[in-house]
Amino acid sequence: WTSVRAQSLAFKGNVFVHAANPGRVDTRLGLYWIPYWLWALTKPVRLLLLRPVAEGALVVAAAGLNRQAAGKFGHYLGGAQKKEDLV
């Protein structure tokens, strides 16, 4: 359904739909189900394994600001690379 909808939006209204995955990002969502003292202790591990929030946001913004984003539709982007074609 998503690929059909992306195709119809591209042909009718010049709206190009893409999907982007920033990967594993160090957000504060885990703070709600992990005790605060444990959250503070896991900071060094999170620095090694997870991306900062700003870097995760840049990955998603880059998907829309890419020059090829306005000419094609239906791409799934993981990081800065095209992972697969959804159409």
Backbone as a chain_set.jsonl record, in Angstrom:
{"seq": "WTSVRAQSLAFKGNVFVHAANPGRVDTRLGLYWIPYWLWALTKPVRLLLLRPVAEGALVVAAAGLNRQAAGKFGHYLGGAQKKEDLV", "coords": {"N": [[0.821, -1.181, 0.0], [1.954, 1.246, 0.761], [3.911, 1.766, -1.196], [2.335, 2.07, -3.468], [0.833, 4.288, -2.764], [2.888, 6.211, -2.501], [3.752, 6.341, -5.133], [1.455, 7.353, -6.422], [1.242, 9.871, -5.205], [3.593, 11.079, -6.116], [3.166, 11.244, -8.88], [0.827, 12.767, -9.101], [0.952, 15.112, -7.412], [3.576, 16.056, -7.227], [4.875, 15.194, -4.889], [7.276, 13.58, -3.112], [7.911, 10.57, -1.627], [9.823, 9.1, 0.889], [11.528, 6.712, 2.975], [13.318, 6.771, 6.0], [15.881, 5.565, 8.127], [17.405, 6.253, 11.075], [19.027, 4.609, 12.529], [20.508, 3.234, 15.53], [19.911, 5.361, 18.106], [20.831, 7.475, 20.79], [18.483, 8.236, 22.688], [16.308, 9.729, 25.172], [14.394, 7.921, 25.829], [14.761, 5.468, 27.105], [15.135, 6.211, 29.697], [12.746, 6.265, 31.039], [12.031, 3.677, 31.721], [14.195, 2.568, 32.942], [15.916, 2.702, 36.02], [17.136, 5.843, 37.329], [19.753, 5.914, 38.409], [20.921, 3.702, 37.23], [20.737, 4.429, 34.583], [22.584, 6.54, 34.466], [24.928, 5.115, 34.957], [25.185, 3.572, 32.662], [26.016, 5.282, 30.698], [28.734, 5.418, 29.541], [28.739, 3.063, 27.975], [26.617, 3.535, 26.276], [27.639, 5.702, 24.863], [29.557, 4.458, 23.282], [28.074, 2.622, 21.727], [25.764, 3.825, 20.614], [24.394, 6.383, 18.475], [24.674, 9.98, 18.733], [21.863, 12.177, 19.432], [21.608, 14.401, 17.716], [23.091, 13.618, 15.473], [21.557, 11.466, 14.587], [19.255, 12.839, 13.832], [20.251, 14.345, 11.712], [20.682, 12.408, 9.776], [18.097, 11.712, 8.991], [17.203, 14.197, 8.051], [18.981, 14.583, 5.943], [18.077, 12.752, 4.101], [15.815, 13.942, 3.027], [16.863, 16.309, 2.013], [18.594, 15.653, 0.039], [19.773, 15.866, -3.319], [18.835, 14.041, -5.221], [16.473, 13.266, -4.09], [14.219, 14.656, -4.868], [13.718, 13.831, -7.413], [13.181, 11.156, -7.572], [11.255, 8.488, -6.094], [10.185, 6.577, -3.224], [12.332, 5.322, -1.814], [14.206, 3.481, 0.585], [16.151, 4.483, 3.142], [18.994, 3.837, 4.993], [20.888, 5.212, 7.315], [23.228, 7.026, 5.489], [23.077, 5.692, 3.148], [21.387, 4.135, 0.408], [19.163, 1.606, 1.038], [17.117, -0.075, 0.018], [14.729, -0.291, -2.683], [11.485, 0.787, -2.484], [9.423, 0.68, -4.251]], "CA": [[0.0, 0.0, 0.0], [2.806, 2.423, 0.866], [4.552, 2.045, -2.475], [1.303, 2.557, -4.388], [0.51, 5.656, -2.338], [4.037, 7.049, -2.845], [3.74, 6.526, -6.581], [0.36, 8.244, -6.812], [1.581, 11.229, -4.762], [4.647, 11.606, -6.98], [2.636, 11.553, -10.201], [-0.246, 13.76, -9.048], [1.215, 16.39, -6.771], [5.01, 16.303, -7.046], [5.271, 14.875, -3.523], [8.135, 12.406, -3.181], [7.894, 9.92, -0.324], [10.951, 8.224, 1.181], [11.605, 6.25, 4.362], [14.695, 6.864, 6.492], [16.127, 4.957, 9.425], [18.645, 6.813, 11.603], [19.802, 3.603, 13.26], [20.364, 3.271, 16.985], [20.174, 6.716, 18.589], [20.776, 7.591, 22.246], [17.422, 9.134, 23.129], [15.988, 9.609, 26.594], [13.255, 7.026, 26.008], [15.106, 4.429, 28.065], [15.124, 6.774, 31.04], [11.435, 6.051, 31.657], [11.868, 2.317, 32.228], [15.414, 2.201, 33.661], [16.156, 3.631, 37.134], [18.048, 6.929, 36.97], [21.137, 5.583, 38.774], [21.409, 2.768, 36.221], [20.853, 5.218, 33.36], [23.849, 7.261, 34.543], [26.022, 4.149, 34.874], [25.29, 3.024, 31.308], [26.42, 6.335, 29.761], [29.899, 5.055, 28.706], [28.362, 2.034, 27.0], [25.774, 4.18, 25.274], [28.503, 6.527, 24.01], [30.237, 3.588, 22.338], [27.176, 1.842, 20.871], [24.661, 4.581, 20.039], [24.665, 7.7, 17.888], [24.039, 11.111, 19.417], [20.548, 12.546, 18.897], [21.781, 15.325, 16.587], [23.544, 12.849, 14.314], [20.4, 10.726, 14.1], [18.363, 13.783, 13.147], [20.871, 14.732, 10.445], [20.477, 11.324, 8.81], [16.732, 11.835, 8.472], [17.134, 15.438, 7.273], [19.743, 14.392, 4.708], [17.251, 11.996, 3.155], [14.934, 14.879, 2.334], [17.612, 17.396, 1.39], [19.424, 15.113, -1.021], [19.331, 16.353, -4.64], [18.091, 12.996, -5.921], [15.212, 12.992, -3.396], [13.105, 15.289, -5.571], [13.517, 13.248, -8.726], [12.778, 9.762, -7.457], [10.415, 8.261, -4.922], [10.088, 5.222, -2.724], [13.596, 4.738, -1.37], [14.414, 3.245, 2.013], [17.52, 4.895, 3.428], [19.529, 3.506, 6.305], [22.074, 6.055, 7.375], [23.329, 7.839, 4.277], [23.048, 4.819, 1.982], [20.113, 3.572, -0.032], [19.107, 0.19, 1.4], [16.294, -0.806, -0.953], [13.715, 0.466, -3.408], [10.188, 0.339, -1.972], [8.423, 0.631, -5.312]], "C": [[0.861, 1.238, 0.0], [3.449, 2.759, -0.469], [3.551, 2.569, -3.498], [0.936, 3.996, -4.052], [1.648, 6.625, -2.68], [4.059, 7.337, -4.337], [2.635, 7.48, -7.006], [0.622, 9.681, -6.374], [2.638, 11.857, -5.66], [4.094, 12.025, -8.335], [1.601, 12.676, -10.165], [0.21, 15.112, -8.515], [2.67, 16.736, -6.546], [5.434, 16.173, -5.591], [6.044, 13.568, -3.581], [8.295, 11.827, -1.786], [9.08, 8.963, -0.212], [10.84, 7.773, 2.631], [13.066, 6.281, 4.779], [14.787, 6.252, 7.88], [17.442, 5.503, 9.972], [19.519, 5.799, 12.321], [19.568, 3.726, 14.756], [20.831, 4.626, 17.5], [19.975, 6.749, 20.094], [19.741, 8.647, 22.641], [17.153, 8.92, 24.614], [14.798, 8.675, 26.836], [13.534, 5.932, 27.025], [15.071, 4.904, 29.502], [13.813, 6.493, 31.768], [11.257, 4.644, 32.201], [13.128, 1.763, 32.877], [15.579, 3.177, 34.826], [17.252, 4.649, 36.787], [19.505, 6.581, 37.288], [21.754, 4.617, 37.765], [21.604, 3.473, 34.884], [22.196, 5.962, 33.337], [25.038, 6.302, 34.417], [26.216, 3.597, 33.459], [25.742, 4.059, 30.278], [27.662, 5.963, 28.948], [29.58, 4.004, 27.641], [27.515, 2.641, 25.89], [26.586, 5.077, 24.343], [29.201, 5.685, 22.948], [29.294, 2.951, 21.31], [26.134, 2.66, 20.114], [25.131, 5.906, 19.455], [24.084, 8.789, 18.776], [22.726, 11.488, 18.719], [20.693, 13.447, 17.671], [22.228, 14.592, 15.324], [22.408, 12.015, 13.734], [19.423, 11.612, 13.352], [18.933, 14.21, 11.801], [20.692, 13.665, 9.378], [19.099, 11.432, 8.175], [16.593, 13.093, 7.622], [17.873, 15.298, 5.943], [18.951, 13.623, 3.667], [16.335, 12.929, 2.37], [15.662, 15.981, 1.59], [18.537, 16.935, 0.27], [18.886, 15.569, -2.377], [18.505, 15.314, -5.394], [16.74, 12.716, -5.274], [14.017, 13.578, -4.126], [12.842, 14.666, -6.935], [13.032, 11.816, -8.708], [11.928, 9.605, -6.206], [10.524, 6.818, -4.485], [11.397, 4.572, -2.335], [13.581, 4.538, 0.142], [15.88, 3.499, 2.301], [17.88, 4.503, 4.849], [20.851, 4.22, 6.449], [22.104, 6.941, 6.148], [23.223, 6.996, 3.016], [21.625, 4.342, 1.675], [20.132, 2.07, 0.268], [18.291, -0.614, 0.38], [15.299, 0.145, -1.595], [12.353, -0.081, -2.991], [9.138, 0.187, -3.061], [8.669, -0.554, -6.196]], "O": [[0.541, 2.203, -0.694], [3.524, 3.931, -0.835], [3.892, 3.428, -4.312], [0.75, 4.823, -4.945], [1.388, 7.749, -3.107], [4.352, 8.458, -4.752], [2.855, 8.331, -7.867], [0.266, 10.617, -7.09], [2.578, 13.056, -5.934], [4.505, 13.048, -8.882], [1.512, 13.459, -11.111], [-0.11, 16.147, -9.099], [2.974, 17.624, -5.75], [6.257, 16.951, -5.11], [5.521, 12.557, -4.051], [8.758, 12.509, -0.872], [9.314, 8.131, -1.089], [10.131, 8.393, 3.424], [13.947, 5.874, 4.021], [13.883, 6.404, 8.702], [18.496, 5.245, 9.392], [20.652, 6.114, 12.683], [18.549, 4.26, 15.193], [21.997, 4.993, 17.35], [19.053, 6.122, 20.616], [20.082, 9.802, 22.895], [17.721, 8.018, 25.23], [14.254, 8.645, 27.94], [12.623, 5.512, 27.739], [14.987, 4.095, 30.425], [13.783, 6.486, 32.999], [10.408, 4.43, 33.067], [13.14, 0.614, 33.318], [15.396, 4.379, 34.635], [18.18, 4.34, 36.04], [20.399, 6.921, 36.514], [22.947, 4.689, 37.474], [22.529, 3.153, 34.138], [22.864, 6.005, 32.304], [26.054, 6.661, 33.822], [27.325, 3.194, 33.109], [25.84, 3.737, 29.094], [27.652, 6.177, 27.736], [30.105, 4.064, 26.529], [27.673, 2.305, 24.716], [26.258, 5.2, 23.163], [29.414, 6.155, 21.83], [29.673, 2.763, 20.154], [25.663, 2.222, 19.064], [26.134, 6.472, 19.888], [23.112, 8.553, 19.493], [22.516, 11.151, 17.554], [19.973, 13.27, 16.688], [21.781, 14.921, 14.225], [22.308, 11.872, 12.516], [18.83, 11.194, 12.357], [18.181, 14.414, 10.848], [20.564, 13.987, 8.197], [18.951, 11.263, 6.964], [15.937, 13.064, 6.582], [17.432, 15.838, 4.929], [19.141, 13.829, 2.468], [16.109, 12.722, 1.178], [15.127, 16.534, 0.63], [19.19, 17.757, -0.374], [17.672, 15.649, -2.564], [17.578, 15.667, -6.123], [15.929, 11.994, -5.854], [12.91, 13.051, -4.016], [11.818, 14.962, -7.551], [12.527, 11.313, -9.712], [11.891, 10.496, -5.357], [10.904, 5.944, -5.264], [11.554, 3.365, -2.515], [13.007, 5.34, 0.879], [16.752, 2.813, 1.768], [17.15, 4.807, 5.792], [21.826, 3.876, 5.782], [21.091, 7.549, 5.804], [23.275, 7.54, 1.913], [20.793, 4.176, 2.567], [21.016, 1.351, -0.198], [18.708, -1.685, -0.062], [15.065, 1.248, -1.103], [12.094, -1.277, -3.128], [8.072, -0.377, -2.817], [7.93, -0.773, -7.156]]}, "num_chains": 1, "name": "protein.A"}
